[in-house]
Amino acid sequence: MQFYSPPHLHHLGEQFPRFHAFMRQVEKRKESGRQSLTALLVRPVQRLPSISLLMDGIAKFTPQSHPDYNAVKEFAKGINELLAKINDRLRKNEERLSLLSLYHEISGAPVSSFL
């Protein structure tokens, strides 16, 4: 899976004029709330942690005797597990990107420079 950061999308817009035009069209559309493509792509990532905090708060104040107690606890646990997986994958992706960047930096260097 390929991840694109906001600066990467900006670079793609500079590199591909049609993509840049598409990004501008998204910003003008009423359906997108006149938000940039980057803002629309980041929104779900920002929303999950707030849902997690909300569910943790609801779980904290839900009495054990309440019929929804187990469902609330399970949902809060599931959201937190999902966030942990997302964070782990993002960390691994950042490590891969760092290695790839390092590879590109040294790929043209002569072997003697590493000895």
N, C-alpha and C positions, 0 to 999 in steps of 0.2 A: 504494500500500500504506500502510495506517495503522499507525503504531507507537504503543504505549502504554507509558509509563514506569510504574514502580511508584507514584509519587505520582498519576499520572493514573488508574491502576486504583483507587486509594483514593478519589479524587474521584468516579469513576463509581459506586463502592459507596455513597458518601454520597448521590449524586444519584438512584440507582435502587435501591430497597430489595430488589427481587428479585435483582439482581446481587450485592448485598451478601450476601444469604442464600446464593446460589450459592457465593460465595467462602468463606463459613464452612463450607458442606457439604464443599467440597474439602479443607479443613484437617482435617476429622474422618474422612475416608475412609482406610482402611488402604492402599488401592491407591496413594494419593498419598504414602504415607510420612508422613502427617499433616503435610505441608508446606503452606505457603500457596500460592495460585495464583501470586503474584508469584515466589516461590522456584522453582516448577516452570517458569515461563516463562524465568527468568534462567539456569537450569542449563545448557541447551545453549550459550548464549553464553559462559559461563564455561568450559565443557569444551573447546571448540575450541582456545583458546590452550594449554591443558595438553597436548592431543594434539599440537599443533605442536611444543612443547618436547620432548616425548617422542620424536617422530619425528626431530627434528633431532639429538638425542642418539644415537638408534639409527643414523642415517645416518653420524654422525661416527665411530662405533666399528665400523662394518661394513666389513670389508676389501673392496677392489675385486675381489678374486678370488672373493668369495662369490657364489653363484648369485642371491641376492636383492638384490644391491647396487643394480642399476639400478631395480628396483621400489621399494625403500626410498627411494632418492633422488627418484624421480618422485612418490611419495606425499607425501614431505615438502615437495617443491616445490608440489604441488597444494594441500595444506593451507595453506601460506603465501600462495599466490595467493588462495585463498578468503577468508582472514582480511583480506588487503589490500582485496578488493572489499567485504567487509562493513564494514570501517572507513571506506572511502570513502563508502559509502551512508549510514552513520550520520552522518558529518560533514555530508553534503549535507542530510540530514533535519534535523539540528540547525540548519543555516543557514536552511532553509525555515521551521522553527518560530520562529526568532528574527525573521525578516522578518514572519511572520504576527502575532506578538506585537506588533511595532512598528506594523504596520498597524492593529491593533485599538486601540492606545494613541492613535494620531493620527487615526483615522477620524472622531472626533467633534469634533476641534479645528477652529476656523475657519481659512480659508486665510490670513488676515492674520497668524496666529501663525507661519507659515513664512517670511514676508517679512522 
